[in-house]
């Protein structure tokens, strides 16, 4: 078989271990870590799905090696704790039995210990340790590690490495990046020591090298050891790429794979986890440059989800391995699809940060485009229905499409009706925003899945009560979505006004001076796009804050883009629209003109409750999903659609 992406599909041998391809699953944290630091069954299933999906290696995230100085609110491996070794063994086996190599990331948070999963109120009572004494920006005091404690931590790395090998892990990733303890020693910003662990580059690398030597002594020769580092810290006072190359040369003799990431978690979340506002592969240049200075194989990471781009990275010699994290949440089977020359079936990550926001909010995991995530214990197989039924889906947005696809997979006869001439629902509007184009593509992917599964799709077909009665389905899924809110503000019906949902159809009407009415997520993102195009953009919002409907990981990065491109007017209530702009009342009640000859109306959405009311009770089984139920998110639309189909 000739691979479409031969370099991506080629095996690679590290030490004496051969990996089936160059697509590795990056560390992602578990969600049901027990109080004593054991991996729970949900996390085991979470990692197993990546092994089943075809990744060459699957990395279990952040096993803390020294709880005494790193807090106990994270996964750690300790043979004195009942079930600790057993849980690790079950997890390694769950990955390995699908042909992937199980890897374990060993880490220590240093001066940021306890911040990962611990309530903020408890942090000040914890003992924080770092290379040097200091006060963190949040006021927490940090103590300098003594030589005895350094030795103890170094020994702990080796001890846990030995346990990991015993549990069946076949590679270890030593986390030396992202602002955690090893990175803190490497960094001139964090490391102010005057002993043998500080000052010169060689001294700052000493701790990392001692850790690697300790790990090697524990696992023996030929066992793959990977070192994860930030190619550059990407902030003033941190080390740059030139010094990153020298750090790589220092650790090279002790490792089998050099994993080059970027930035620091605490000071540059958007660098370490590139958002939709950045180019895919924005951090690859760091790995490409470091690879010129070392002989050991190099891995890269950074918003990668396109096999064509990843193939080019390896074929051109920028890196030897590509890592993906969020991309393998969106589609755990991406590597299998690449290996089978079915890349057109890949569900691409949107980089929307739903996964990480859910983790911050509830300590669980969700994915906008994949309803399996966080529920892997339920299995990834869709079971056939005991009786095949006729299912009618009203609405061809993301929720309706996924519901139809799932119902067809279960063996039902499925008809999907869309009243417009094109599928996609509200996702159609995203095609005009380059940084959200993957949301528009998602509708095409789901539509392909539905058609391939046998769904009959009827465009330009509105589902009414009479239509349902004629079709006489056994089940009706109502996914008719929402409509834009256009309040009776004078002038809002003018020729200079474009409703944000229709911007993709009417963008030629929008001139160089624009007022965006509505500072929610849709209005804010549209304003950013217009600013990126070089237009003068004013954003008017009645509330005191922008984008409160954005998730907690996406919102700070969105606000940074707003600062770059948009003039913001919060606390402004729109009174009327004119040819010169929008007349608003400011917080004192005074009338103010916000200038702009073009106006975008982005004042929210409302559920199509009239359509829903008309369709209720027209079939033996009726389920309302997505915005038709309540204006919400794509995540909920897909999830509700999936489960509605499972319930038929």
ZAMARGU-4260 file (C-alpha; in steps of 0.2 Angstrom, whole numbers, plus 5000, padded with zeros to 4 digits):
<rodrens>
0) 5000/5000/5000 | 5007/5017/4995 | 5004/5030/5009 | 4997/5047/5005 | 5009/5054/5019
5) 5023/5042/5019 | 5035/5051/5030 | 5021/5053/5043 | 5017/5035/5042 | 5035/5029/5043
10) 5040/5020/5059 | 5054/5027/5070 | 5065/5018/5082 | 5071/5026/5098 | 5083/5016/5109
15) 5077/4998/5105 | 5059/5003/5104 | 5050/5005/5087 | 5035/5016/5085 | 5023/5012/5072
20) 5022/5030/5065 | 5027/5048/5068 | 5011/5054/5076 | 5012/5054/5094 | 4999/5059/5107
25) 5005/5073/5118 | 5002/5073/5137 | 4985/5078/5143 | 4980/5077/5161 | 4968/5064/5168
30) 4952/5069/5176 | 4948/5056/5189 | 4964/5056/5199 | 4960/5049/5216 | 4964/5058/5233
35) 4979/5047/5235 | 4986/5051/5217 | 4980/5035/5208 | 4974/5035/5190 | 4955/5032/5189
40) 4946/5021/5176 | 4940/5036/5166 | 4957/5042/5163 | 4963/5025/5158 | 4949/5024/5145
45) 4954/5042/5140 | 4972/5037/5136 | 4967/5020/5129 | 4956/5029/5115 | 4972/5037/5108
50) 4981/5020/5108 | 4966/5013/5099 | 4965/5028/5087 | 4983/5024/5080 | 4995/5035/5088
55) 5013/5029/5088 | 5015/5034/5107 | 5002/5039/5120 | 5009/5050/5134 | 5001/5049/5151
60) 5002/5067/5158 | 5012/5074/5173 | 5016/5061/5186 | 5022/5071/5200 | 5038/5063/5206
65) 5040/5071/5223 | 5023/5075/5232 | 5032/5081/5248 | 5037/5097/5238 | 5024/5097/5224
70) 5008/5095/5233 | 4997/5079/5232 | 4983/5085/5221 | 4990/5077/5205 | 4994/5060/5199
75) 5009/5051/5207 | 5016/5034/5207 | 5020/5026/5224 | 5022/5008/5228 | 5017/5011/5246
80) 5000/5017/5240 | 4987/5003/5238 | 4982/5002/5219 | 4995/5015/5213 | 5006/5003/5204
85) 4991/4993/5198 | 4982/5008/5191 | 4997/5013/5182 | 4999/4995/5175 | 4981/4995/5169
90) 4984/5011/5160 | 5000/5006/5151 | 4992/4990/5146 | 4977/4998/5140 | 4988/5009/5128
95) 5000/4995/5123 | 4987/4982/5118 | 4981/4993/5104 | 4999/4994/5097 | 5004/5011/5104
100) 5019/5013/5115 | 5014/5019/5132 | 5024/5034/5139 | 5024/5043/5156 | 5028/5061/5158
105) 5038/5064/5174 | 5036/5081/5181 | 5038/5093/5196 | 5030/5110/5197 | 5042/5119/5208
110) 5037/5136/5213 | 5020/5133/5205 | 5016/5117/5215 | 4998/5115/5219 | 4992/5128/5206
115) 4987/5115/5193 | 4972/5107/5202 | 4971/5115/5219 | 4959/5129/5225 | 4966/5146/5225
120) 4962/5149/5244 | 4973/5134/5249 | 4989/5139/5239 | 4996/5152/5252 | 4996/5138/5265
125) 5006/5127/5254 | 5025/5126/5254 | 5032/5132/5237 | 5049/5127/5232 | 5059/5134/5217
130) 5077/5136/5212 | 5078/5153/5221 | 5068/5162/5235 | 5056/5175/5228 | 5038/5181/5229
135) 5026/5175/5215 | 5015/5188/5206 | 5000/5181/5216 | 5009/5185/5233 | 5014/5167/5237
140) 5031/5166/5245 | 5044/5153/5237 | 5058/5145/5246 | 5075/5141/5238 | 5078/5122/5237
145) 5092/5116/5247 | 5105/5105/5240 | 5098/5090/5251 | 5081/5093/5244 | 5088/5094/5226
150) 5096/5077/5229 | 5080/5070/5236 | 5070/5076/5220 | 5083/5070/5208 | 5083/5053/5217
155) 5064/5053/5216 | 5064/5055/5197 | 5074/5039/5196 | 5064/5030/5208 | 5047/5034/5199
160) 5055/5030/5183 | 5059/5013/5189 | 5041/5010/5195 | 5035/5017/5178 | 5045/5004/5169
165) 5039/4990/5180 | 5021/4995/5177 | 5024/4993/5158 | 5028/5010/5152 | 5040/5009/5137
170) 5046/5027/5136 | 5047/5041/5148 | 5045/5060/5145 | 5055/5071/5157 | 5045/5088/5157
175) 5058/5101/5156 | 5048/5115/5149 | 5032/5126/5151 | 5039/5135/5167 | 5039/5119/5179
180) 5054/5115/5190 | 5067/5109/5178 | 5063/5124/5166 | 5064/5136/5182 | 5082/5130/5184
185) 5086/5132/5166 | 5079/5150/5165 | 5089/5165/5170 | 5073/5173/5174 | 5068/5161/5188
190) 5086/5155/5193 | 5096/5167/5203 | 5106/5154/5212 | 5125/5158/5215 | 5130/5139/5218
195) 5134/5126/5206 | 5115/5126/5200 | 5115/5144/5195 | 5124/5157/5184 | 5131/5150/5169
200) 5122/5140/5156 | 5131/5124/5161 | 5126/5127/5180 | 5108/5130/5175 | 5107/5114/5165
205) 5115/5104/5180 | 5099/5099/5188 | 5091/5093/5172 | 5106/5083/5168 | 5106/5075/5186
210) 5088/5071/5183 | 5091/5063/5167 | 5106/5053/5174 | 5095/5047/5188 | 5081/5041/5176
215) 5094/5032/5165 | 5101/5023/5180 | 5084/5017/5185 | 5078/5011/5167 | 5094/5005/5160
220) 5102/5007/5143 | 5091/5007/5127 | 5075/5012/5136 | 5069/5028/5127 | 5070/5044/5137
225) 5062/5060/5130 | 5066/5077/5136 | 5052/5090/5134 | 5059/5108/5134 | 5053/5125/5128
230) 5063/5130/5113 | 5061/5148/5119 | 5053/5155/5135 | 5046/5169/5124 | 5046/5182/5137
235) 5058/5196/5142 | 5071/5189/5154 | 5068/5171/5149 | 5080/5162/5138 | 5078/5164/5119
240) 5080/5152/5105 | 5099/5154/5103 | 5101/5149/5121 | 5088/5135/5119 | 5099/5128/5106
245) 5113/5127/5118 | 5102/5119/5132 | 5097/5106/5119 | 5116/5102/5116 | 5119/5101/5135
250) 5105/5087/5137 | 5107/5078/5121 | 5119/5065/5127 | 5107/5059/5140 | 5091/5057/5129
255) 5084/5048/5114 | 5071/5061/5109 | 5071/5080/5111 | 5053/5087/5112 | 5053/5105/5108
260) 5038/5115/5114 | 5037/5134/5118 | 5034/5147/5132 | 5028/5145/5150 | 5011/5139/5156
265) 5010/5153/5169 | 5017/5168/5158 | 5012/5163/5140 | 4997/5151/5140 | 4993/5156/5122
270) 5011/5152/5116 | 5011/5135/5125 | 4993/5131/5118 | 4991/5141/5102 | 4974/5148/5100
275) 4964/5150/5084 | 4971/5167/5082 | 4988/5159/5078 | 4994/5150/5063 | 4994/5131/5064
280) 5012/5125/5068 | 5017/5142/5074 | 5030/5134/5086 | 5038/5122/5073 | 5052/5135/5069
285) 5059/5132/5087 | 5061/5113/5084 | 5067/5116/5066 | 5081/5127/5072 | 5086/5117/5087
290) 5087/5101/5075 | 5101/5110/5066 | 5111/5109/5082 | 5108/5091/5088 | 5109/5074/5081
295) 5096/5066/5092 | 5078/5065/5084 | 5067/5080/5087 | 5049/5081/5090 | 5038/5096/5088
300) 5021/5102/5093 | 5009/5117/5092 | 4991/5118/5085 | 4995/5104/5072 | 4980/5095/5065
305) 4983/5094/5046 | 4992/5079/5040 | 4998/5088/5024 | 5007/5101/5035 | 5013/5087/5047
310) 5020/5077/5032 | 5029/5093/5026 | 5037/5096/5043 | 5045/5078/5043 | 5049/5077/5025
315) 5058/5094/5025 | 5068/5089/5040 | 5060/5102/5052 | 5057/5088/5065 | 5056/5069/5066
320) 5040/5067/5076 | 5024/5077/5077 | 5014/5078/5093 | 4996/5082/5095 | 4985/5085/5110
325) 4969/5094/5106 | 4969/5087/5088 | 4967/5069/5096 | 4953/5075/5107 | 4943/5081/5092
330) 4948/5065/5082 | 4957/5051/5092 | 4957/5041/5076 | 4966/5054/5066 | 4982/5043/5065
335) 4972/5028/5059 | 4964/5038/5046 | 4980/5045/5040 | 4987/5027/5039 | 4972/5021/5029
340) 4973/5036/5017 | 4957/5043/5023 | 4962/5060/5029 | 4946/5067/5021 | 4937/5059/5036
345) 4947/5068/5049 | 4937/5079/5062 | 4948/5094/5064 | 4951/5103/5081 | 4944/5120/5081
350) 4956/5127/5094 | 4941/5133/5104 | 4948/5128/5121 | 4931/5120/5126 | 4942/5105/5132
355) 4953/5115/5144 | 4939/5127/5150 | 4929/5112/5155 | 4944/5106/5164 | 4946/5122/5173
360) 4928/5124/5177 | 4923/5106/5183 | 4939/5095/5182 | 4931/5085/5168 | 4934/5085/5150
365) 4923/5089/5135 | 4926/5092/5116 | 4915/5103/5105 | 4916/5091/5090 | 4918/5074/5099
370) 4904/5069/5111 | 4914/5054/5117 | 4927/5064/5126 | 4926/5063/5145 | 4914/5048/5143
375) 4926/5035/5135 | 4921/5022/5148 | 4905/5021/5138 | 4914/5015/5123 | 4917/5022/5106
380) 4906/5009/5097 | 4888/5014/5092 | 4877/4999/5095 | 4864/4994/5082 | 4846/4998/5088
385) 4836/4983/5092 | 4822/4989/5079 | 4826/5000/5064 | 4814/5015/5064 | 4811/5029/5053
390) 4819/5045/5060 | 4816/5063/5054 | 4828/5076/5058 | 4823/5094/5056 | 4838/5106/5054
395) 4855/5103/5046 | 4866/5112/5058 | 4880/5103/5068 | 4868/5096/5081 | 4856/5089/5068
400) 4869/5082/5056 | 4878/5073/5071 | 4861/5066/5077 | 4857/5060/5059 | 4874/5052/5057
405) 4873/5043/5074 | 4855/5037/5071 | 4860/5030/5054 | 4875/5021/5061 | 4862/5013/5073
410) 4853/5006/5058 | 4838/5018/5057 | 4831/5025/5041 | 4835/5043/5043 | 4829/5058/5033
415) 4837/5075/5037 | 4828/5091/5031 | 4836/5108/5029 | 4825/5123/5024 | 4840/5132/5017
420) 4849/5127/5001 | 4865/5123/5011 | 4869/5113/5026 | 4878/5120/5041 | 4866/5131/5051
425) 4874/5144/5060 | 4891/5137/5056 | 4889/5144/5038 | 4893/5161/5045 | 4910/5156/5051
430) 4917/5154/5033 | 4920/5173/5032 | 4932/5173/5047 | 4949/5165/5043 | 4953/5160/5061
435) 4936/5151/5062 | 4936/5143/5045 | 4937/5126/5053 | 4920/5128/5061 | 4913/5130/5044
440) 4923/5115/5038 | 4915/5105/5052 | 4898/5106/5044 | 4905/5098/5028 | 4914/5084/5038
445) 4898/5080/5048 | 4888/5081/5031 | 4900/5068/5023 | 4898/5057/5038 | 4879/5058/5037
450) 4879/5054/5018 | 4891/5040/5020 | 4880/5032/5034 | 4865/5032/5022 | 4856/5048/5028
455) 4844/5055/5015 | 4847/5074/5014 | 4833/5085/5008 | 4838/5103/5005 | 4826/5118/5003
460) 4814/5108/5014 | 4805/5115/5029 | 4798/5103/5042 | 4781/5108/5047 | 4767/5099/5057
465) 4759/5094/5041 | 4776/5088/5034 | 4779/5077/5049 | 4761/5070/5048 | 4764/5065/5029
470) 4781/5057/5033 | 4774/5048/5049 | 4791/5045/5057 | 4794/5035/5072 | 4805/5048/5079
475) 4808/5067/5076 | 4823/5077/5082 | 4820/5095/5081 | 4837/5105/5077 | 4830/5120/5069
480) 4842/5132/5078 | 4840/5150/5082 | 4837/5167/5074 | 4847/5183/5076 | 4840/5196/5088
485) 4836/5212/5079 | 4828/5224/5091 | 4817/5238/5086 | 4831/5251/5086 | 4828/5265/5074
490) 4839/5263/5058 | 4844/5245/5062 | 4835/5240/5046 | 4845/5252/5036 | 4855/5248/5020
495) 4871/5251/5030 | 4867/5237/5042 | 4873/5219/5041 | 4867/5206/5053 | 4882/5196/5059
500) 4875/5179/5054 | 4874/5186/5036 | 4891/5194/5035 | 4898/5180/5025 | 4885/5184/5011
505) 4886/5203/5013 | 4904/5207/5017 | 4906/5218/5002 | 4893/5230/5009 | 4905/5233/5024
510) 4916/5248/5022 | 4932/5253/5030 | 4924/5261/5045 | 4913/5249/5055 | 4903/5249/5071
515) 4899/5232/5078 | 4884/5232/5090 | 4885/5219/5103 | 4901/5213/5112 | 4897/5195/5115
520) 4907/5181/5107 | 4900/5183/5090 | 4902/5202/5089 | 4919/5202/5097 | 4926/5189/5085
525) 4919/5198/5070 | 4926/5214/5076 | 4944/5206/5078 | 4942/5200/5060 | 4937/5217/5053
530) 4952/5225/5062 | 4964/5212/5055 | 4958/5217/5038 | 4964/5234/5042 | 4947/5242/5045
535) 4943/5255/5059 | 4932/5246/5071 | 4922/5252/5085 | 4913/5239/5097 | 4898/5244/5107
540) 4892/5234/5121 | 4879/5239/5134 | 4887/5228/5148 | 4903/5232/5157 | 4912/5217/5150
545) 4915/5209/5133 | 4912/5192/5128 | 4906/5185/5145 | 4899/5170/5134 | 4917/5165/5129
550) 4925/5151/5139 | 4938/5155/5152 | 4953/5149/5141 | 4948/5158/5125 | 4942/5174/5133
555) 4959/5181/5139 | 4967/5178/5122 | 4952/5185/5113 | 4953/5201/5123 | 4971/5203/5119
560) 4966/5203/5100 | 4953/5215/5104 | 4966/5227/5112 | 4976/5226/5096 | 4962/5229/5083
565) 4947/5237/5091 | 4941/5253/5099 | 4929/5247/5113 | 4914/5256/5121 | 4907/5247/5135
570) 4892/5254/5145 | 4885/5261/5129 | 4867/5258/5125 | 4862/5260/5107 | 4848/5272/5103
575) 4847/5274/5084 | 4858/5270/5069 | 4862/5283/5056 | 4873/5284/5040 | 4887/5291/5051
580) 4887/5278/5064 | 4877/5273/5080 | 4870/5286/5092 | 4872/5278/5110 | 4869/5284/5128
585) 4884/5282/5138 | 4885/5278/5157 | 4880/5296/5161 | 4865/5296/5150 | 4873/5308/5137
590) 4871/5304/5119 | 4887/5300/5110 | 4890/5296/5091 | 4901/5280/5089 | 4907/5283/5071
595) 4906/5271/5057 | 4897/5271/5040 | 4894/5252/5041 | 4886/5243/5056 | 4886/5225/5061
600) 4872/5219/5071 | 4878/5206/5084 | 4865/5207/5097 | 4862/5189/5101 | 4851/5174/5096
605) 4834/5168/5101 | 4828/5150/5100 | 4815/5146/5086 | 4802/5142/5099 | 4787/5145/5087
610) 4794/5131/5076 | 4797/5120/5091 | 4780/5123/5098 | 4772/5118/5081 | 4782/5102/5080
615) 4779/5096/5098 | 4769/5080/5099 | 4769/5076/5080 | 4779/5059/5082 | 4780/5045/5096
620) 4797/5051/5100 | 4802/5070/5100 | 4818/5077/5106 | 4823/5096/5104 | 4842/5099/5103
625) 4854/5113/5101 | 4849/5131/5100 | 4831/5126/5097 | 4830/5120/5115 | 4840/5135/5122
630) 4853/5146/5114 | 4870/5138/5119 | 4885/5131/5111 | 4890/5120/5097 | 4897/5108/5110
635) 4880/5106/5118 | 4871/5104/5101 | 4883/5090/5095 | 4882/5081/5112 | 4863/5082/5113
640) 4861/5077/5095 | 4872/5062/5098 | 4862/5056/5114 | 4845/5060/5106 | 4850/5047/5092
645) 4856/5034/5105 | 4839/5035/5114 | 4829/5030/5099
</rodrens>
